Amino acid sequence: MSIPESALPRTAVPAGINDPVQSARAELKAALAAIEIKGNFPRRIEKASKRGAAKARAFADRNPVGAIAAAVGVAAAVGGLVWGIARAIAR
């Protein structure tokens, strides 16, 4: 019983390929897909930001007071960082 090709990830090489040319093509296709997935930074950043936003929403639903405190803390840290950079540049 073999796994259908559609169930395999793009970076996997299907088993049972006997022809060396087809095997090489499948390996190349899988390697190129892995490179694309690993090297596509905008896509990886987008996925990570969506995961972070979903986690933040879930946290805010569970603990609204903690979410507000975290938002204030982040805003204060960013404000302090911007103020420090502006002050260093002004000198």
TIVEX-330796 format. One line per field, with one value per atom (N, C-alpha, C): residue number from 0; residue in three letters; chain; atom name; x, y, z. Coordinates in steps of 0.02 Angstrom, whole numbers, plus 32768, in hexadecimal, padded with zeros to 4 digits. Layout:
<fitors>
num: NUM / ... .
residu: Ala / ... .
chaine: A / ... .
atome: CA / ... .
xx: X / ... .
yy: Y / ... .
zz: Z / ... .
</fitors>
This chain:
<fitors>
num: 0 / 0 / 0 / 1 / 1 / 1 / 2 / 2 / 2 / 3 / 3 / 3 / 4 / 4 / 4 / 5 / 5 / 5 / 6 / 6 / 6 / 7 / 7 / 7 / 8 / 8 / 8 / 9 / 9 / 9 / 10 / 10 / 10 / 11 / 11 / 11 / 12 / 12 / 12 / 13 / 13 / 13 / 14 / 14 / 14 / 15 / 15 / 15 / 16 / 16 / 16 / 17 / 17 / 17 / 18 / 18 / 18 / 19 / 19 / 19 / 20 / 20 / 20 / 21 / 21 / 21 / 22 / 22 / 22 / 23 / 23 / 23 / 24 / 24 / 24 / 25 / 25 / 25 / 26 / 26 / 26 / 27 / 27 / 27 / 28 / 28 / 28 / 29 / 29 / 29 / 30 / 30 / 30 / 31 / 31 / 31 / 32 / 32 / 32 / 33 / 33 / 33 / 34 / 34 / 34 / 35 / 35 / 35 / 36 / 36 / 36 / 37 / 37 / 37 / 38 / 38 / 38 / 39 / 39 / 39 / 40 / 40 / 40 / 41 / 41 / 41 / 42 / 42 / 42 / 43 / 43 / 43 / 44 / 44 / 44 / 45 / 45 / 45 / 46 / 46 / 46 / 47 / 47 / 47 / 48 / 48 / 48 / 49 / 49 / 49 / 50 / 50 / 50 / 51 / 51 / 51 / 52 / 52 / 52 / 53 / 53 / 53 / 54 / 54 / 54 / 55 / 55 / 55 / 56 / 56 / 56 / 57 / 57 / 57 / 58 / 58 / 58 / 59 / 59 / 59 / 60 / 60 / 60 / 61 / 61 / 61 / 62 / 62 / 62 / 63 / 63 / 63 / 64 / 64 / 64 / 65 / 65 / 65 / 66 / 66 / 66 / 67 / 67 / 67 / 68 / 68 / 68 / 69 / 69 / 69 / 70 / 70 / 70 / 71 / 71 / 71 / 72 / 72 / 72 / 73 / 73 / 73 / 74 / 74 / 74 / 75 / 75 / 75 / 76 / 76 / 76 / 77 / 77 / 77 / 78 / 78 / 78 / 79 / 79 / 79 / 80 / 80 / 80 / 81 / 81 / 81 / 82 / 82 / 82 / 83 / 83 / 83 / 84 / 84 / 84 / 85 / 85 / 85 / 86 / 86 / 86 / 87 / 87 / 87 / 88 / 88 / 88 / 89 / 89 / 89 / 90 / 90 / 90 .
residu: Met / Met / Met / Ser / Ser / Ser / Ile / Ile / Ile / Pro / Pro / Pro / Glu / Glu / Glu / Ser / Ser / Ser / Ala / Ala / Ala / Leu / Leu / Leu / Pro / Pro / Pro / Arg / Arg / Arg / Thr / Thr / Thr / Ala / Ala / Ala / Val / Val / Val / Pro / Pro / Pro / Ala / Ala / Ala / Gly / Gly / Gly / Ile / Ile / Ile / Asn / Asn / Asn / Asp / Asp / Asp / Pro / Pro / Pro / Val / Val / Val / Gln / Gln / Gln / Ser / Ser / Ser / Ala / Ala / Ala / Arg / Arg / Arg / Ala / Ala / Ala / Glu / Glu / Glu / Leu / Leu / Leu / Lys / Lys / Lys / Ala / Ala / Ala / Ala / Ala / Ala / Leu / Leu / Leu / Ala / Ala / Ala / Ala / Ala / Ala / Ile / Ile / Ile / Glu / Glu / Glu / Ile / Ile / Ile / Lys / Lys / Lys / Gly / Gly / Gly / Asn / Asn / Asn / Phe / Phe / Phe / Pro / Pro / Pro / Arg / Arg / Arg / Arg / Arg / Arg / Ile / Ile / Ile / Glu / Glu / Glu / Lys / Lys / Lys / Ala / Ala / Ala / Ser / Ser / Ser / Lys / Lys / Lys / Arg / Arg / Arg / Gly / Gly / Gly / Ala / Ala / Ala / Ala / Ala / Ala / Lys / Lys / Lys / Ala / Ala / Ala / Arg / Arg / Arg / Ala / Ala / Ala / Phe / Phe / Phe / Ala / Ala / Ala / Asp / Asp / Asp / Arg / Arg / Arg / Asn / Asn / Asn / Pro / Pro / Pro / Val / Val / Val / Gly / Gly / Gly / Ala / Ala / Ala / Ile / Ile / Ile / Ala / Ala / Ala / Ala / Ala / Ala / Ala / Ala / Ala / Val / Val / Val / Gly / Gly / Gly / Val / Val / Val / Ala / Ala / Ala / Ala / Ala / Ala / Ala / Ala / Ala / Val / Val / Val / Gly / Gly / Gly / Gly / Gly / Gly / Leu / Leu / Leu / Val / Val / Val / Trp / Trp / Trp / Gly / Gly / Gly / Ile / Ile / Ile / Ala / Ala / Ala / Arg / Arg / Arg / Ala / Ala / Ala / Ile / Ile / Ile / Ala / Ala / Ala / Arg / Arg / Arg .
chaine: A / A / A / A / A / A / A / A / A / A / A / A / A / A / A / A / A / A / A / A / A / A / A / A / A / A / A / A / A / A / A / A / A / A / A / A / A / A / A / A / A / A / A / A / A / A / A / A / A / A / A / A / A / A / A / A / A / A / A / A / A / A / A / A / A / A / A / A / A / A / A / A / A / A / A / A / A / A / A / A / A / A / A / A / A / A / A / A / A / A / A / A / A / A / A / A / A / A / A / A / A / A / A / A / A / A / A / A / A / A / A / A / A / A / A / A / A / A / A / A / A / A / A / A / A / A / A / A / A / A / A / A / A / A / A / A / A / A / A / A / A / A / A / A / A / A / A / A / A / A / A / A / A / A / A / A / A / A / A / A / A / A / A / A / A / A / A / A / A / A / A / A / A / A / A / A / A / A / A / A / A / A / A / A / A / A / A / A / A / A / A / A / A / A / A / A / A / A / A / A / A / A / A / A / A / A / A / A / A / A / A / A / A / A / A / A / A / A / A / A / A / A / A / A / A / A / A / A / A / A / A / A / A / A / A / A / A / A / A / A / A / A / A / A / A / A / A / A / A / A / A / A / A / A / A / A / A / A / A / A / A / A / A / A / A / A / A / A / A / A / A / A / A .
atome: N / CA / C / N / CA / C / N / CA / C / N / CA / C / N / CA / C / N / CA / C / N / CA / C / N / CA / C / N / CA / C / N / CA / C / N / CA / C / N / CA / C / N / CA / C / N / CA / C / N / CA / C / N / CA / C / N / CA / C / N / CA / C / N / CA / C / N / CA / C / N / CA / C / N / CA / C / N / CA / C / N / CA / C / N / CA / C / N / CA / C / N / CA / C / N / CA / C / N / CA / C / N / CA / C / N / CA / C / N / CA / C / N / CA / C / N / CA / C / N / CA / C / N / CA / C / N / CA / C / N / CA / C / N / CA / C / N / CA / C / N / CA / C / N / CA / C / N / CA / C / N / CA / C / N / CA / C / N / CA / C / N / CA / C / N / CA / C / N / CA / C / N / CA / C / N / CA / C / N / CA / C / N / CA / C / N / CA / C / N / CA / C / N / CA / C / N / CA / C / N / CA / C / N / CA / C / N / CA / C / N / CA / C / N / CA / C / N / CA / C / N / CA / C / N / CA / C / N / CA / C / N / CA / C / N / CA / C / N / CA / C / N / CA / C / N / CA / C / N / CA / C / N / CA / C / N / CA / C / N / CA / C / N / CA / C / N / CA / C / N / CA / C / N / CA / C / N / CA / C / N / CA / C / N / CA / C / N / CA / C / N / CA / C / N / CA / C / N / CA / C / N / CA / C / N / CA / C / N / CA / C / N / CA / C / N / CA / C .
xx: 802A / 8000 / 802C / 8029 / 8053 / 802B / 804F / 8030 / 8024 / 7FE8 / 7FDD / 800B / 8020 / 8051 / 8036 / 7FF4 / 7FD8 / 7FDD / 7FE5 / 7FEA / 8031 / 8062 / 80A7 / 80B4 / 80DF / 80F4 / 811B / 811D / 8140 / 818A / 81A5 / 81ED / 8200 / 81CE / 81DC / 81E2 / 820C / 8214 / 81E9 / 81BB / 8191 / 81BB / 81A7 / 81C9 / 81B2 / 81DB / 81C7 / 81D7 / 81FF / 8212 / 824E / 8246 / 827C / 82A8 / 828B / 82B1 / 82E0 / 8321 / 8350 / 8344 / 832B / 831D / 82E2 / 82AD / 8274 / 8286 / 82B0 / 82C6 / 82EE / 831B / 8343 / 8317 / 82E5 / 82B7 / 828F / 8278 / 8252 / 827D / 82BB / 82E9 / 82F7 / 8301 / 830E / 82D1 / 8296 / 8259 / 8251 / 825E / 8258 / 828C / 82C9 / 82FE / 82ED / 82D5 / 82C2 / 8288 / 8258 / 8220 / 8239 / 8268 / 8283 / 82A9 / 82CF / 82F4 / 82C3 / 828D / 825C / 823B / 8229 / 8208 / 8237 / 8275 / 82A7 / 82BD / 82C2 / 82DD / 82AB / 826B / 8238 / 8228 / 8253 / 824C / 820B / 81F5 / 81B6 / 817C / 8179 / 8144 / 814B / 8189 / 8194 / 8182 / 8193 / 8183 / 8138 / 8116 / 80CD / 80AC / 80C3 / 80A6 / 80B4 / 80F1 / 8102 / 80D8 / 80CD / 80A6 / 805C / 8043 / 7FFE / 7FF8 / 802A / 802A / 802D / 8058 / 805E / 801F / 7FFE / 7FBF / 7F89 / 7F87 / 7F55 / 7F62 / 7FA2 / 7FB3 / 7FA1 / 7FAD / 7F9E / 7F52 / 7F2B / 7EE3 / 7EC9 / 7EE5 / 7ED0 / 7EE2 / 7F1E / 7F32 / 7F04 / 7EF2 / 7EC6 / 7E80 / 7E6A / 7E28 / 7E29 / 7E61 / 7E67 / 7E75 / 7E9D / 7EB4 / 7EB6 / 7E7E / 7E7D / 7EA8 / 7EAA / 7ED2 / 7F1C / 7F31 / 7F76 / 7F89 / 7F5A / 7F67 / 7F70 / 7F47 / 7F4E / 7F91 / 7FA3 / 7FE4 / 801E / 8018 / 804D / 8052 / 8018 / 8018 / 8037 / 8028 / 8045 / 8091 / 80A5 / 80ED / 8113 / 80F5 / 8116 / 8119 / 80E3 / 80E3 / 8117 / 811E / 8150 / 8197 / 81A2 / 81E4 / 81F6 / 81C6 / 81D3 / 81DD / 81B5 / 81BD / 8201 / 8215 / 8257 / 8290 / 8288 / 82BB / 82BF / 8286 / 8285 / 82A2 / 8291 / 82AB / 82F7 / 830F / 8358 / 837D / 8361 / 8382 / 8381 / 8348 / 8343 / 8374 / 837B / 83A9 / 83F1 / 8402 / 8446 / 8456 / 8425 / 8430 / 8437 / 8411 / 8412 / 8454 / 8479 / 84B8 / 84EE .
yy: 7FC5 / 8000 / 803E / 8065 / 80A0 / 80DE / 8111 / 8152 / 8177 / 8192 / 81B8 / 81F4 / 8205 / 823C / 827E / 8288 / 82C8 / 82CE / 8295 / 8298 / 82A7 / 82A0 / 82AD / 82F8 / 830E / 8355 / 8362 / 83A1 / 83B4 / 83A3 / 839F / 8394 / 834A / 831D / 82D6 / 82B6 / 8283 / 825D / 821E / 8213 / 81D8 / 8198 / 8166 / 8125 / 80FC / 80CD / 809E / 80B5 / 80E8 / 80FE / 80D4 / 80AD / 8080 / 80A0 / 80CD / 80ED / 8121 / 811C / 814C / 8194 / 819D / 81E1 / 81FF / 81D8 / 81F0 / 81FB / 81D0 / 81D8 / 8219 / 8226 / 8264 / 82A1 / 829D / 82D6 / 82E2 / 82AB / 82B2 / 82CF / 82B9 / 82D4 / 831E / 8330 / 8376 / 83A1 / 8388 / 83AD / 83B7 / 8383 / 8388 / 83B8 / 83B6 / 83E3 / 842C / 8438 / 847D / 8496 / 846A / 847E / 848F / 8467 / 8474 / 84B7 / 84C4 / 8504 / 853E / 8536 / 856C / 8579 / 8544 / 854C / 856C / 8555 / 856F / 85B6 / 85C6 / 8607 / 863E / 862E / 8660 / 8685 / 86B5 / 86D8 / 8700 / 8724 / 8748 / 8719 / 86DF / 86B0 / 8694 / 8685 / 866B / 86A0 / 86DF / 8715 / 871E / 871A / 8721 / 86EA / 86AC / 8674 / 867D / 8691 / 869B / 86D3 / 8709 / 8740 / 872C / 8702 / 86EA / 86BD / 8692 / 8667 / 8692 / 86C5 / 86F1 / 8717 / 872F / 8753 / 8725 / 86E8 / 86B8 / 86A9 / 86A1 / 8694 / 86D0 / 870D / 8749 / 8750 / 8741 / 8744 / 8711 / 86D5 / 86A1 / 86B7 / 86D3 / 86EC / 8724 / 8752 / 8789 / 8770 / 873B / 871F / 86FF / 86DD / 86BC / 86ED / 8720 / 874D / 8795 / 87B7 / 87FB / 882D / 8828 / 8857 / 884C / 880E / 87FE / 8816 / 8811 / 8828 / 8873 / 8897 / 88E0 / 88F2 / 88D0 / 88DD / 88CE / 8898 / 8887 / 88BB / 88D4 / 8907 / 8948 / 895B / 8997 / 898E / 8953 / 8946 / 8948 / 892B / 892C / 8974 / 899A / 89DF / 8A09 / 89FD / 8A22 / 8A0F / 89CF / 89B9 / 89D6 / 89D5 / 89F2 / 8A3D / 8A5E / 8AA6 / 8AB7 / 8A91 / 8A9C / 8A90 / 8A5D / 8A4F / 8A88 / 8AA0 / 8AD8 / 8B16 / 8B24 / 8B5F / 8B59 / 8B1E / 8B14 / 8B1E / 8B03 / 8B0B / 8B55 / 8B77 / 8BBE / 8BE8 / 8BD7 / 8BFC / 8BF1 / 8BB2 / 8BA3 / 8BC7 / 8BCB / 8BED / 8C39 / 8C54 / 8C9C / 8CB4 / 8C89 / 8C9C / 8CA5 .
zz: 8000 / 8000 / 8000 / 7FCC / 7FC7 / 7FD7 / 7FEB / 7FFB / 7FBA / 7FAF / 7F72 / 7F6E / 7F32 / 7F29 / 7F43 / 7F3F / 7F57 / 7FA3 / 7FC7 / 8010 / 8027 / 7FFC / 800D / 800E / 803B / 8038 / 7FF8 / 7FE5 / 7FA7 / 7FAA / 7FE6 / 7FED / 7FF5 / 7FED / 7FF4 / 7FAF / 7FAB / 7F6D / 7F73 / 7F44 / 7F47 / 7F43 / 7F69 / 7F68 / 7F2D / 7F19 / 7EE5 / 7E9E / 7E95 / 7E52 / 7E3D / 7E09 / 7DF2 / 7DBD / 7D95 / 7D5F / 7D7D / 7D6F / 7D8C / 7D76 / 7D39 / 7D21 / 7D48 / 7D4F / 7D75 / 7DBF / 7DD9 / 7E1E / 7E26 / 7DF8 / 7DFB / 7DF4 / 7DC8 / 7DC0 / 7E00 / 7E1F / 7E5D / 7E95 / 7E99 / 7ECC / 7EC0 / 7E81 / 7E70 / 7E80 / 7E6F / 7E7D / 7EC8 / 7EEF / 7F38 / 7F54 / 7F39 / 7F52 / 7F42 / 7F06 / 7EF3 / 7F1E / 7F2D / 7F58 / 7F9E / 7FB7 / 7FFA / 7FFB / 7FC7 / 7FC2 / 7FC0 / 7F99 / 7F94 / 7FD7 / 7FFA / 803B / 806D / 806E / 809E / 808D / 804D / 8039 / 802D / 8030 / 8023 / 8065 / 8076 / 80B6 / 80BD / 808A / 8093 / 80A5 / 8085 / 8093 / 80DA / 80EF / 8132 / 8167 / 8159 / 8188 / 818D / 8153 / 8152 / 817B / 8172 / 8198 / 81E3 / 81F4 / 823B / 825A / 8235 / 8250 / 8258 / 822B / 8232 / 8270 / 827A / 82B6 / 82F5 / 82F5 / 832F / 833D / 8308 / 8311 / 832D / 8315 / 832E / 8378 / 838A / 83D1 / 83FC / 83E3 / 8408 / 8412 / 83DD / 83E4 / 8417 / 8414 / 8444 / 848C / 8495 / 84D7 / 84EE / 84C0 / 84D2 / 84E4 / 84C3 / 84D4 / 8519 / 852A / 856A / 85A3 / 8595 / 85CA / 85B0 / 85AE / 8592 / 85B8 / 85FA / 8622 / 8614 / 860F / 85FF / 85BA / 858A / 8546 / 8544 / 856A / 856D / 858C / 85C1 / 85E2 / 85B3 / 858D / 855D / 8526 / 850F / 84DA / 84F4 / 8531 / 854E / 8556 / 856D / 8575 / 8533 / 84FF / 84BE / 84A4 / 84AC / 8495 / 84BA / 84FB / 8522 / 850C / 84FE / 84E8 / 84A4 / 8476 / 8434 / 8439 / 8461 / 846B / 8488 / 84BA / 84D8 / 84A7 / 847E / 844B / 8418 / 8400 / 83D1 / 83F1 / 842F / 8452 / 8459 / 846C / 8473 / 8431 / 83FC / 83B9 / 83A5 / 83AF / 839D / 83C6 / 8404 / 8430 / 841B / 8408 / 83F2 / 83B1 / 8384 / 8344 / 834F / 837E / 838A / 83A8 / 83C7 / 83E7 / 83B6 .
</fitors>
